Amino acid sequence: GYITAGVTAALVVLLSYVLLTANITALAYSIDRTHEEQSEMQAQVARYDDEIASLTSDDRLASVAAKLGMVQPDRFLRISLLPQPQSRPLAYVPR
């Protein structure tokens, strides 16, 4: 009676410990994988930032413009648009 109950309780505690240890190990591997993915994504963002910087550089844009036959203008014009008139209601309903 008491011995069986004691052995059963000890086995339950031991099994619980093993299951908790297994879960902790699985979580640790999951955290490591997530950190690796984060590092890879940060490196990819850095590569994209470099690519954006190279694509938007003034020298590159000037080179592309020259290939398209574009030249620097002799003069610049400034155009300002007049404000749009207030829109009128579709129908007028007197009060």
Secondary structure, 3 states (H helix, E strand, C coil): CHHHHHHHHHHHHHHHHHHHHHHHHHHHHHHHHHHHHHHHHHHHHHHHHHHHHHHCCHHHHHHHHHHCCCCCCCCCCCCCCCCCCCCCCCCCCCC
